[in-house]
Amino acid sequence: MDRRSILIVDTGPIWELVLYRAVNELGFLGLKRNLTYFDSVEAYENCGSFLSSFGRKTTSASVVAELYHQIRDTESGGYLHLWKQVYEEFENMGMEENVVKLLDMDPDLVTKYGPTDVSLLEIARRNVNQKPVILTLDTKLRSECVKAQIRSDLLIEVCNSRL
């Protein structure tokens, strides 16, 4: 991957990273059932290699709001530990956050995909000269990326491939 490219990360891949570490490092075995893509160390390492191949990584503030809802749906005793994992993932990746105002989003797209996905598309459009790539679990978002001529990768593909 060209290190001049910018990776735009959706909620799902970040949550999967947090879950993997919570299960394997913190022993939150009750969350293991929620792990979908990191079913092996190799899948986790493949994702890490993919992430590190980008010079810049960013996400939307809307993604952070979605992470809040993901964490809120777990056992309340683990909230602080899960938030610490989120903070560590952001720090380790050098993750930037972008705010995209609702009034800057196409209402038809917001209606169809929701504000989080549209904010990621808008971040890609704003960074078109940096060859943006959106990493997601969402096949509907990926379809819109194809229409908008924005490269996107599904986490399942990243986990099953070697760079």
OpenMM code with the backbone's topology and positions (N, CA, C; nanometers):
from openmm import Vec3, app, unit

residues = "MET ASP ARG ARG SER ILE LEU ILE VAL ASP THR GLY PRO ILE TRP GLU LEU VAL LEU TYR ARG ALA VAL ASN GLU LEU GLY PHE LEU GLY LEU LYS ARG ASN LEU THR TYR PHE ASP SER VAL GLU ALA TYR GLU ASN CYS GLY SER PHE LEU SER SER PHE GLY ARG LYS THR THR SER ALA SER VAL VAL ALA GLU LEU TYR HIS GLN ILE ARG ASP THR GLU SER GLY GLY TYR LEU HIS LEU TRP LYS GLN VAL TYR GLU GLU PHE GLU ASN MET GLY MET GLU GLU ASN VAL VAL LYS LEU LEU ASP MET ASP PRO ASP LEU VAL THR LYS TYR GLY PRO THR ASP VAL SER LEU LEU GLU ILE ALA ARG ARG ASN VAL ASN GLN LYS PRO VAL ILE LEU THR LEU ASP THR LYS LEU ARG SER GLU CYS VAL LYS ALA GLN ILE ARG SER ASP LEU LEU ILE GLU VAL CYS ASN SER ARG LEU".split()
positions = [
    Vec3(0.0855, -0.1190, 0.0000),
    Vec3(0.0000, 0.0000, 0.0000),
    Vec3(0.0887, 0.1235, 0.0000),
    Vec3(0.0445, 0.2235, -0.0671),
    Vec3(0.1131, 0.3518, -0.0728),
    Vec3(0.0932, 0.4249, 0.0602),
    Vec3(0.2028, 0.4531, 0.1304),
    Vec3(0.1917, 0.5172, 0.2621),
    Vec3(0.1384, 0.6595, 0.2525),
    Vec3(0.1231, 0.7107, 0.1305),
    Vec3(0.0618, 0.8431, 0.1146),
    Vec3(-0.0902, 0.8342, 0.1167),
    Vec3(-0.1440, 0.7135, 0.1089),
    Vec3(-0.2885, 0.6942, 0.1135),
    Vec3(-0.3392, 0.7175, 0.2554),
    Vec3(-0.4661, 0.7535, 0.2641),
    Vec3(-0.5305, 0.7729, 0.3933),
    Vec3(-0.6344, 0.6629, 0.4125),
    Vec3(-0.6316, 0.6006, 0.5278),
    Vec3(-0.7288, 0.4975, 0.5618),
    Vec3(-0.8364, 0.5607, 0.6487),
    Vec3(-0.9606, 0.5416, 0.6097),
    Vec3(-1.0757, 0.5922, 0.6838),
    Vec3(-1.1459, 0.4708, 0.7437),
    Vec3(-1.1537, 0.4662, 0.8765),
    Vec3(-1.1973, 0.3446, 0.9452),
    Vec3(-1.3392, 0.3610, 0.9999),
    Vec3(-1.4237, 0.2672, 0.9639),
    Vec3(-1.5621, 0.2617, 1.0094),
    Vec3(-1.5676, 0.2003, 1.1507),
    Vec3(-1.6844, 0.2011, 1.2103),
    Vec3(-1.7042, 0.1530, 1.3469),
    Vec3(-1.6701, 0.0048, 1.3621),
    Vec3(-1.7185, -0.0772, 1.2718),
    Vec3(-1.7038, -0.2219, 1.2847),
    Vec3(-1.5611, -0.2705, 1.3024),
    Vec3(-1.4687, -0.2276, 1.2175),
    Vec3(-1.3306, -0.2733, 1.2355),
    Vec3(-1.2679, -0.2288, 1.3685),
    Vec3(-1.2992, -0.1073, 1.4127),
    Vec3(-1.2451, -0.0619, 1.5414),
    Vec3(-1.3034, -0.1462, 1.6543),
    Vec3(-1.4324, -0.1709, 1.6484),
    Vec3(-1.4974, -0.2510, 1.7523),
    Vec3(-1.4412, -0.3932, 1.7545),
    Vec3(-1.4159, -0.4485, 1.6386),
    Vec3(-1.3591, -0.5834, 1.6318),
    Vec3(-1.2202, -0.5866, 1.6967),
    Vec3(-1.1390, -0.4835, 1.6721),
    Vec3(-1.0074, -0.4743, 1.7370),
    Vec3(-1.0212, -0.4658, 1.8886),
    Vec3(-1.1141, -0.3837, 1.9348),
    Vec3(-1.1376, -0.3681, 2.0787),
    Vec3(-1.1841, -0.5002, 2.1395),
    Vec3(-1.2780, -0.5664, 2.0745),
    Vec3(-1.3278, -0.6950, 2.1242),
    Vec3(-1.2162, -0.7983, 2.1325),
    Vec3(-1.1355, -0.8062, 2.0277),
    Vec3(-1.0274, -0.9052, 2.0250),
    Vec3(-0.9342, -0.8862, 2.1435),
    Vec3(-0.8946, -0.7634, 2.1666),
    Vec3(-0.8034, -0.7360, 2.2782),
    Vec3(-0.8722, -0.7553, 2.4130),
    Vec3(-1.0001, -0.7214, 2.4212),
    Vec3(-1.0725, -0.7404, 2.5472),
    Vec3(-1.0822, -0.8889, 2.5822),
    Vec3(-1.1067, -0.9713, 2.4834),
    Vec3(-1.1156, -1.1157, 2.5063),
    Vec3(-0.9786, -1.1744, 2.5372),
    Vec3(-0.8785, -1.1399, 2.4563),
    Vec3(-0.7480, -1.2051, 2.4658),
    Vec3(-0.6530, -1.1441, 2.5684),
    Vec3(-0.6680, -1.0164, 2.5997),
    Vec3(-0.5782, -0.9529, 2.6955),
    Vec3(-0.6437, -0.9296, 2.8307),
    Vec3(-0.7729, -0.9032, 2.8307),
    Vec3(-0.8426, -0.8740, 2.9562),
    Vec3(-0.9232, -0.9924, 3.0078),
    Vec3(-0.9366, -1.0952, 2.9270),
    Vec3(-1.0113, -1.2133, 2.9687),
    Vec3(-1.1617, -1.1936, 2.9704),
    Vec3(-1.2140, -1.1014, 2.8916),
    Vec3(-1.3585, -1.0792, 2.8832),
    Vec3(-1.4185, -1.1858, 2.7917),
    Vec3(-1.4209, -1.3085, 2.8401),
    Vec3(-1.4612, -1.4221, 2.7569),
    Vec3(-1.6069, -1.4148, 2.7129),
    Vec3(-1.6905, -1.3440, 2.7880),
    Vec3(-1.8297, -1.3278, 2.7493),
    Vec3(-1.8467, -1.2509, 2.6188),
    Vec3(-1.7445, -1.1755, 2.5803),
    Vec3(-1.7514, -1.0992, 2.4550),
    Vec3(-1.7035, -1.1794, 2.3342),
    Vec3(-1.6485, -1.2971, 2.3595),
    Vec3(-1.5945, -1.3778, 2.2493),
    Vec3(-1.7005, -1.4106, 2.1449),
    Vec3(-1.8235, -1.4281, 2.1882),
    Vec3(-1.9329, -1.4597, 2.0949),
    Vec3(-1.9584, -1.3456, 1.9967),
    Vec3(-1.9141, -1.2245, 2.0335),
    Vec3(-1.9337, -1.1082, 1.9465),
    Vec3(-1.8228, -1.0914, 1.8431),
    Vec3(-1.7126, -1.1625, 1.8608),
    Vec3(-1.6040, -1.1561, 1.7635),
    Vec3(-1.6475, -1.2265, 1.6356),
    Vec3(-1.6342, -1.1581, 1.5261),
    Vec3(-1.6801, -1.2138, 1.3995),
    Vec3(-1.5649, -1.2446, 1.3043),
    Vec3(-1.4698, -1.1542, 1.2936),
    Vec3(-1.3665, -1.1644, 1.1910),
    Vec3(-1.2310, -1.2075, 1.2445),
    Vec3(-1.2010, -1.1746, 1.3682),
    Vec3(-1.0720, -1.2127, 1.4259),
    Vec3(-1.0880, -1.3475, 1.4955),
    Vec3(-1.1005, -1.4507, 1.4132),
    Vec3(-1.1179, -1.5850, 1.4671),
    Vec3(-0.9851, -1.6571, 1.4860),
    Vec3(-0.8765, -1.5870, 1.4560),
    Vec3(-0.7437, -1.6446, 1.4743),
    Vec3(-0.6426, -1.5319, 1.4929),
    Vec3(-0.5276, -1.5677, 1.5453),
    Vec3(-0.4184, -1.4704, 1.5598),
    Vec3(-0.3779, -1.4198, 1.4219),
    Vec3(-0.3787, -1.5081, 1.3234),
    Vec3(-0.3397, -1.4692, 1.1877),
    Vec3(-0.4321, -1.3608, 1.1315),
    Vec3(-0.5621, -1.3745, 1.1536),
    Vec3(-0.6567, -1.2730, 1.1049),
    Vec3(-0.6278, -1.1379, 1.1707),
    Vec3(-0.6022, -1.1395, 1.3011),
    Vec3(-0.5695, -1.0176, 1.3749),
    Vec3(-0.4397, -0.9561, 1.3221),
    Vec3(-0.3391, -1.0399, 1.2997),
    Vec3(-0.2101, -0.9910, 1.2485),
    Vec3(-0.2224, -0.9379, 1.1065),
    Vec3(-0.3028, -1.0032, 1.0229),
    Vec3(-0.3253, -0.9537, 0.8867),
    Vec3(-0.3872, -0.8141, 0.8900),
    Vec3(-0.4803, -0.7943, 0.9809),
    Vec3(-0.5422, -0.6626, 0.9935),
    Vec3(-0.4385, -0.5605, 1.0396),
    Vec3(-0.3555, -0.5992, 1.1370),
    Vec3(-0.2508, -0.5093, 1.1846),
    Vec3(-0.1553, -0.4688, 1.0737),
    Vec3(-0.1176, -0.5634, 0.9896),
    Vec3(-0.0291, -0.5329, 0.8764),
    Vec3(-0.0966, -0.4368, 0.7792),
    Vec3(-0.2234, -0.4604, 0.7539),
    Vec3(-0.2984, -0.3724, 0.6648),
    Vec3(-0.3031, -0.2303, 0.7216),
    Vec3(-0.3375, -0.2181, 0.8479),
    Vec3(-0.3465, -0.0867, 0.9119),
    Vec3(-0.2131, -0.0128, 0.9075),
    Vec3(-0.1062, -0.0852, 0.9349),
    Vec3(0.0253, -0.0199, 0.9408),
    Vec3(0.0781, 0.0187, 0.8025),
    Vec3(0.0141, -0.0297, 0.6971),
    Vec3(0.0589, 0.0047, 0.5627),
    Vec3(0.0134, 0.1447, 0.5196),
    Vec3(-0.0672, 0.2103, 0.6014),
    Vec3(-0.1157, 0.3445, 0.5699),
    Vec3(-0.0436, 0.4485, 0.6534),
    Vec3(-0.0071, 0.5576, 0.5886),
    Vec3(0.0593, 0.6666, 0.6591),
    Vec3(-0.0340, 0.7406, 0.7528),
    Vec3(-0.1584, 0.7591, 0.7110),
    Vec3(-0.2575, 0.8295, 0.7928),
    Vec3(-0.3795, 0.7423, 0.8104),
    Vec3(-0.4355, 0.7505, 0.9305),
    Vec3(-0.5612, 0.6822, 0.9601),
    Vec3(-0.6545, 0.7839, 1.0248),
    Vec3(-0.7783, 0.7805, 0.9828),
    Vec3(-0.8760, 0.8740, 1.0388),
    Vec3(-1.0106, 0.8060, 1.0488),
    Vec3(-1.0983, 0.8694, 1.1218),
    Vec3(-1.2356, 0.8240, 1.1346),
    Vec3(-1.3227, 0.9460, 1.1566),
    Vec3(-1.4490, 0.9219, 1.1729),
    Vec3(-1.5456, 1.0288, 1.1961),
    Vec3(-1.5824, 1.0331, 1.3441),
    Vec3(-1.6135, 1.1511, 1.3927),
    Vec3(-1.6632, 1.1632, 1.5298),
    Vec3(-1.7909, 1.0797, 1.5472),
    Vec3(-1.8641, 1.0602, 1.4400),
    Vec3(-1.9846, 0.9757, 1.4458),
    Vec3(-1.9501, 0.8312, 1.4799),
    Vec3(-1.8341, 0.7857, 1.4374),
    Vec3(-1.7897, 0.6506, 1.4702),
    Vec3(-1.7699, 0.6377, 1.6214),
    Vec3(-1.7140, 0.7402, 1.6835),
    Vec3(-1.6950, 0.7372, 1.8289),
    Vec3(-1.8303, 0.7251, 1.8989),
    Vec3(-1.9308, 0.7952, 1.8482),
    Vec3(-2.0653, 0.7847, 1.9056),
    Vec3(-2.1196, 0.6421, 1.8910),
    Vec3(-2.0944, 0.5796, 1.7774),
    Vec3(-2.1387, 0.4411, 1.7593),
    Vec3(-2.0632, 0.3466, 1.8527),
    Vec3(-1.9358, 0.3718, 1.8760),
    Vec3(-1.8602, 0.2897, 1.9713),
    Vec3(-1.9205, 0.2997, 2.1107),
    Vec3(-1.9666, 0.4189, 2.1471),
    Vec3(-2.0335, 0.4371, 2.2758),
    Vec3(-2.1527, 0.3423, 2.2869),
    Vec3(-2.2320, 0.3326, 2.1814),
    Vec3(-2.3489, 0.2446, 2.1836),
    Vec3(-2.3083, 0.0973, 2.1897),
    Vec3(-2.2000, 0.0625, 2.1215),
    Vec3(-2.1505, -0.0755, 2.1282),
    Vec3(-2.1091, -0.1100, 2.2718),
    Vec3(-2.0345, -0.0201, 2.3336),
    Vec3(-1.9874, -0.0443, 2.4700),
    Vec3(-2.1051, -0.0493, 2.5662),
    Vec3(-2.2004, 0.0382, 2.5482),
    Vec3(-2.3173, 0.0440, 2.6366),
    Vec3(-2.3970, -0.0863, 2.6326),
    Vec3(-2.3869, -0.1605, 2.5247),
    Vec3(-2.4590, -0.2870, 2.5120),
    Vec3(-2.3849, -0.4056, 2.5747),
    Vec3(-2.2730, -0.3789, 2.6438),
    Vec3(-2.1981, -0.4847, 2.7119),
    Vec3(-2.2243, -0.4745, 2.8625),
    Vec3(-2.1597, -0.5608, 2.9388),
    Vec3(-2.1718, -0.5585, 3.0851),
    Vec3(-2.1170, -0.4277, 3.1396),
    Vec3(-2.1926, -0.3636, 3.2256),
    Vec3(-2.1534, -0.2313, 3.2753),
    Vec3(-2.0215, -0.2326, 3.3515),
    Vec3(-1.9850, -0.3425, 3.4121),
    Vec3(-1.8595, -0.3501, 3.4861),
    Vec3(-1.7359, -0.3378, 3.3989),
    Vec3(-1.7525, -0.3557, 3.2689),
    Vec3(-1.6381, -0.3505, 3.1781),
    Vec3(-1.6266, -0.2225, 3.0978),
    Vec3(-1.7175, -0.1284, 3.1169),
    Vec3(-1.7177, -0.0060, 3.0364),
    Vec3(-1.5829, 0.0648, 3.0364),
    Vec3(-1.5287, 0.0886, 3.1541),
    Vec3(-1.4025, 0.1621, 3.1638),
    Vec3(-1.2906, 0.0887, 3.0912),
    Vec3(-1.2841, -0.0431, 3.1087),
    Vec3(-1.1799, -0.1219, 3.0422),
    Vec3(-1.1956, -0.1172, 2.8904),
    Vec3(-1.3186, -0.1228, 2.8415),
    Vec3(-1.3410, -0.1174, 2.6973),
    Vec3(-1.3058, 0.0202, 2.6419),
    Vec3(-1.3411, 0.1255, 2.7150),
    Vec3(-1.3035, 0.2597, 2.6693),
    Vec3(-1.1520, 0.2750, 2.6678),
    Vec3(-1.0843, 0.2170, 2.7649),
    Vec3(-0.9368, 0.2223, 2.7644),
    Vec3(-0.8827, 0.1530, 2.6402),
    Vec3(-0.9455, 0.0429, 2.5999),
    Vec3(-0.9038, -0.0269, 2.4780),
    Vec3(-0.9258, 0.0622, 2.3552),
    Vec3(-1.0381, 0.1330, 2.3513),
    Vec3(-1.0653, 0.2240, 2.2396),
    Vec3(-0.9571, 0.3319, 2.2347),
    Vec3(-0.9278, 0.3926, 2.3502),
    Vec3(-0.8246, 0.4962, 2.3550),
    Vec3(-0.6902, 0.4408, 2.3070),
    Vec3(-0.6548, 0.3211, 2.3520),
    Vec3(-0.5272, 0.2603, 2.3107),
    Vec3(-0.5234, 0.2334, 2.1612),
    Vec3(-0.6339, 0.1847, 2.1058),
    Vec3(-0.6378, 0.1600, 1.9608),
    Vec3(-0.6174, 0.2911, 1.8843),
    Vec3(-0.6854, 0.3972, 1.9269),
    Vec3(-0.6705, 0.5262, 1.8606),
    Vec3(-0.5266, 0.5762, 1.8728),
    Vec3(-0.4690, 0.5647, 1.9916),
    Vec3(-0.3302, 0.6094, 2.0117),
    Vec3(-0.2338, 0.5260, 1.9296),
    Vec3(-0.2493, 0.3936, 1.9332),
    Vec3(-0.1578, 0.3041, 1.8608),
    Vec3(-0.1629, 0.3262, 1.7099),
    Vec3(-0.2799, 0.3596, 1.6589),
    Vec3(-0.2937, 0.3818, 1.5150),
    Vec3(-0.2625, 0.5258, 1.4749),
    Vec3(-0.2479, 0.6131, 1.5732),
    Vec3(-0.2333, 0.7548, 1.5395),
    Vec3(-0.3598, 0.8064, 1.4723),
    Vec3(-0.4727, 0.7579, 1.5206),
    Vec3(-0.6019, 0.7869, 1.4585),
    Vec3(-0.6393, 0.9338, 1.4749),
    Vec3(-0.6758, 0.9936, 1.3636),
    Vec3(-0.7309, 1.1282, 1.3640),
    Vec3(-0.8834, 1.1164, 1.3636),
    Vec3(-0.9498, 1.2218, 1.4094),
    Vec3(-1.0960, 1.2262, 1.4033),
    Vec3(-1.1384, 1.3488, 1.3244),
    Vec3(-1.2367, 1.3306, 1.2397),
    Vec3(-1.2921, 1.4406, 1.1624),
    Vec3(-1.4390, 1.4582, 1.1982),
    Vec3(-1.4801, 1.5819, 1.2026),
    Vec3(-1.6210, 1.6133, 1.2249),
    Vec3(-1.6803, 1.6537, 1.0905),
    Vec3(-1.7886, 1.5893, 1.0563),
    Vec3(-1.8628, 1.6257, 0.9367),
    Vec3(-2.0007, 1.6692, 0.9845),
    Vec3(-2.0334, 1.7938, 0.9585),
    Vec3(-2.1614, 1.8488, 1.0028),
    Vec3(-2.2759, 1.7899, 0.9214),
    Vec3(-2.3873, 1.7689, 0.9883),
    Vec3(-2.5056, 1.7160, 0.9211),
    Vec3(-2.5428, 1.8012, 0.7999),
    Vec3(-2.5330, 1.9321, 0.8136),
    Vec3(-2.5719, 2.0200, 0.7034),
    Vec3(-2.4766, 2.0120, 0.5847),
    Vec3(-2.3610, 1.9481, 0.6041),
    Vec3(-2.2673, 1.9263, 0.4941),
    Vec3(-2.2909, 1.7922, 0.4246),
    Vec3(-2.3899, 1.7168, 0.4719),
    Vec3(-2.4174, 1.5837, 0.4165),
    Vec3(-2.5404, 1.5882, 0.3264),
    Vec3(-2.5372, 1.5067, 0.2230),
    Vec3(-2.6497, 1.4930, 0.1309),
    Vec3(-2.7665, 1.4253, 0.2051),
    Vec3(-2.8815, 1.4923, 0.2151),
    Vec3(-2.9951, 1.4348, 0.2888),
    Vec3(-3.0423, 1.3000, 0.2337),
    Vec3(-3.0354, 1.2824, 0.1026),
    Vec3(-3.0773, 1.1547, 0.0453),
    Vec3(-2.9851, 1.0417, 0.0903),
    Vec3(-2.8543, 1.0695, 0.0933),
    Vec3(-2.7594, 0.9673, 0.1393),
    Vec3(-2.7751, 0.9399, 0.2879),
    Vec3(-2.7996, 1.0438, 0.3676),
    Vec3(-2.8203, 1.0246, 0.5120),
    Vec3(-2.9418, 0.9359, 0.5353),
    Vec3(-3.0464, 0.9601, 0.4583),
    Vec3(-3.1680, 0.8792, 0.4710),
    Vec3(-3.1399, 0.7329, 0.4356),
    Vec3(-3.0600, 0.7121, 0.3343),
    Vec3(-3.0325, 0.5764, 0.2856),
    Vec3(-2.9299, 0.5016, 0.3705),
    Vec3(-2.8220, 0.5713, 0.4142),
    Vec3(-2.7104, 0.5033, 0.4803),
    Vec3(-2.6881, 0.5433, 0.6249),
    Vec3(-2.7438, 0.6554, 0.6662),
    Vec3(-2.7214, 0.7041, 0.8019),
    Vec3(-2.6043, 0.8010, 0.8061),
    Vec3(-2.6006, 0.8859, 0.9080),
    Vec3(-2.4992, 0.9910, 0.9138),
    Vec3(-2.3557, 0.9409, 0.9311),
    Vec3(-2.3366, 0.8285, 0.9968),
    Vec3(-2.1995, 0.7806, 1.0157),
    Vec3(-2.1369, 0.7419, 0.8825),
    Vec3(-2.2060, 0.6597, 0.8051),
    Vec3(-2.1514, 0.6175, 0.6758),
    Vec3(-2.1328, 0.7366, 0.5814),
    Vec3(-2.2273, 0.8282, 0.5826),
    Vec3(-2.2164, 0.9448, 0.4946),
    Vec3(-2.0987, 1.0318, 0.5382),
    Vec3(-2.0745, 1.0407, 0.6687),
    Vec3(-1.9593, 1.1194, 0.7141),
    Vec3(-1.8282, 1.0573, 0.6651),
    Vec3(-1.8211, 0.9251, 0.6605),
    Vec3(-1.7003, 0.8585, 0.6100),
    Vec3(-1.6820, 0.8852, 0.4609),
    Vec3(-1.7910, 0.8817, 0.3865),
    Vec3(-1.7847, 0.9139, 0.2429),
    Vec3(-1.7390, 1.0577, 0.2221),
    Vec3(-1.7894, 1.1475, 0.3043),
    Vec3(-1.7518, 1.2886, 0.2926),
    Vec3(-1.6034, 1.3087, 0.3261),
    Vec3(-1.5543, 1.2395, 0.4264),
    Vec3(-1.4114, 1.2480, 0.4600),
    Vec3(-1.3284, 1.2000, 0.3411),
    Vec3(-1.3730, 1.0928, 0.2766),
    Vec3(-1.3018, 1.0426, 0.1578),
    Vec3(-1.3025, 1.1475, 0.0468),
    Vec3(-1.4156, 1.2089, 0.0245),
    Vec3(-1.4246, 1.3118, -0.0803),
    Vec3(-1.3323, 1.4295, -0.0499),
    Vec3(-1.3235, 1.4660, 0.0768),
    Vec3(-1.2380, 1.5787, 0.1172),
    Vec3(-1.0893, 1.5461, 0.1031),
    Vec3(-1.0574, 1.4176, 0.0964),
    Vec3(-0.9178, 1.3745, 0.0900),
    Vec3(-0.8879, 1.2980, -0.0377),
    Vec3(-0.9584, 1.3298, -0.1448),
    Vec3(-0.9464, 1.2544, -0.2691),
    Vec3(-0.8031, 1.2522, -0.3223),
    Vec3(-0.7266, 1.3562, -0.2996),
    Vec3(-0.5878, 1.3599, -0.3477),
    Vec3(-0.4946, 1.2674, -0.2691),
    Vec3(-0.5423, 1.2160, -0.1565),
    Vec3(-0.4608, 1.1258, -0.0749),
    Vec3(-0.5006, 0.9794, -0.0933),
    Vec3(-0.5691, 0.9504, -0.2020),
    Vec3(-0.6101, 0.8136, -0.2348),
    Vec3(-0.6790, 0.7453, -0.1167),
    Vec3(-0.7951, 0.7952, -0.0752),
    Vec3(-0.8627, 0.7404, 0.0428),
    Vec3(-0.9094, 0.5969, 0.0236),
    Vec3(-0.9050, 0.5226, 0.1325),
    Vec3(-0.9561, 0.3858, 0.1376),
    Vec3(-1.0432, 0.3770, 0.2624),
    Vec3(-1.1647, 0.3288, 0.2477),
    Vec3(-1.2537, 0.3102, 0.3619),
    Vec3(-1.2505, 0.1633, 0.4017),
    Vec3(-1.2217, 0.1374, 0.5295),
    Vec3(-1.2251, 0.0018, 0.5843),
    Vec3(-1.3549, -0.0143, 0.6617),
    Vec3(-1.4335, -0.1138, 0.6238),
    Vec3(-1.5664, -0.1316, 0.6812),
    Vec3(-1.6051, -0.2785, 0.6873),
    Vec3(-1.7136, -0.3064, 0.7566),
    Vec3(-1.7790, -0.4375, 0.7532),
    Vec3(-1.9041, -0.4315, 0.6662),
    Vec3(-1.9452, -0.3122, 0.6347),
    Vec3(-2.0757, -0.2802, 0.5783),
    Vec3(-2.0756, -0.2910, 0.4254),
    Vec3(-2.1439, -0.3916, 0.3744),
    Vec3(-2.1478, -0.4107, 0.2293),
    Vec3(-2.2288, -0.3014, 0.1593),
    Vec3(-2.3282, -0.2428, 0.2284),
    Vec3(-2.4038, -0.1323, 0.1673),
    Vec3(-2.3151, -0.0091, 0.1524),
    Vec3(-2.2337, 0.0188, 0.2526),
    Vec3(-2.1391, 0.1303, 0.2418),
    Vec3(-2.0404, 0.1026, 0.1292),
    Vec3(-1.9945, -0.0191, 0.1218),
    Vec3(-1.9005, -0.0540, 0.0146),
    Vec3(-1.9632, -0.0317, -0.1231),
    Vec3(-2.0895, -0.0671, -0.1387),
    Vec3(-2.1575, -0.0451, -0.2664),
    Vec3(-2.1621, 0.1027, -0.3016),
    Vec3(-2.1881, 0.1863, -0.2025),
    Vec3(-2.1902, 0.3305, -0.2275),
    Vec3(-2.0501, 0.3807, -0.2620),
    Vec3(-1.9489, 0.3229, -0.1995),
    Vec3(-1.8105, 0.3589, -0.2335),
    Vec3(-1.7812, 0.3280, -0.3800),
    Vec3(-1.8264, 0.2131, -0.4263),
    Vec3(-1.8067, 0.1768, -0.5667),
    Vec3(-1.8728, 0.2809, -0.6565),
    Vec3(-1.9959, 0.3191, -0.6240),
    Vec3(-2.0669, 0.4208, -0.7036),
    Vec3(-1.9920, 0.5534, -0.7037),
    Vec3(-1.9351, 0.5886, -0.5878),
    Vec3(-1.8653, 0.7168, -0.5735),
    Vec3(-1.7191, 0.7082, -0.6178),
    Vec3(-1.6768, 0.5921, -0.6653),
    Vec3(-1.5386, 0.5685, -0.7087),
    Vec3(-1.4385, 0.5939, -0.5953),
    Vec3(-1.4745, 0.5441, -0.4774),
    Vec3(-1.3875, 0.5498, -0.3597),
    Vec3(-1.3494, 0.4062, -0.3272),
    Vec3(-1.2216, 0.3820, -0.3104),
    Vec3(-1.1784, 0.2459, -0.2778),
    Vec3(-1.2255, 0.2111, -0.1368),
    Vec3(-1.2718, 0.0882, -0.1220),
    Vec3(-1.3081, 0.0385, 0.0100),
    Vec3(-1.2652, -0.1067, 0.0208),
    Vec3(-1.2355, -0.1459, 0.1429),
    Vec3(-1.2010, -0.2850, 0.1708),
    Vec3(-1.2888, -0.3334, 0.2844),
    Vec3(-1.3346, -0.4561, 0.2722),
    Vec3(-1.4107, -0.5186, 0.3795),
    Vec3(-1.3142, -0.5856, 0.4761),
    Vec3(-1.3455, -0.5772, 0.6046),
    Vec3(-1.2571, -0.6352, 0.7057),
    Vec3(-1.2344, -0.7843, 0.6809),
    Vec3(-1.3360, -0.8563, 0.6372),
    Vec3(-1.3210, -1.0005, 0.6122),
    Vec3(-1.2123, -1.0262, 0.5088),
    Vec3(-1.2043, -0.9424, 0.4066),
    Vec3(-1.1008, -0.9584, 0.3035),
    Vec3(-0.9630, -0.9295, 0.3609),
    Vec3(-0.9556, -0.8267, 0.4433),
    Vec3(-0.8276, -0.7895, 0.5055),
    Vec3(-0.7786, -0.9017, 0.5962),
    Vec3(-0.8696, -0.9595, 0.6735),
    Vec3(-0.8328, -1.0658, 0.7676),
    Vec3(-0.7859, -1.1922, 0.6974),
    Vec3(-0.8385, -1.2152, 0.5775),
    Vec3(-0.8067, -1.3385, 0.5049),
    Vec3(-0.6969, -1.3222, 0.4005),
    Vec3(-0.6359, -1.2043, 0.3963),
    Vec3(-0.5307, -1.1838, 0.2967),
    Vec3(-0.3987, -1.1506, 0.3657),
    Vec3(-0.2945, -1.1742, 0.2946),
    Vec3(-0.1615, -1.1390, 0.3434),
    Vec3(-0.1079, -1.0296, 0.2540),
    Vec3(-0.0511, -0.9283, 0.3158),
    Vec3(0.0060, -0.8188, 0.2363),
    Vec3(0.1411, -0.8567, 0.1814),
] * unit.nanometer
topology = app.Topology()
chain = topology.addChain("A")
for resn in residues:
    res = topology.addResidue(resn, chain)
    for name in ("N", "CA", "C"):
        topology.addAtom(name, app.Element.getBySymbol(name[0]), res)
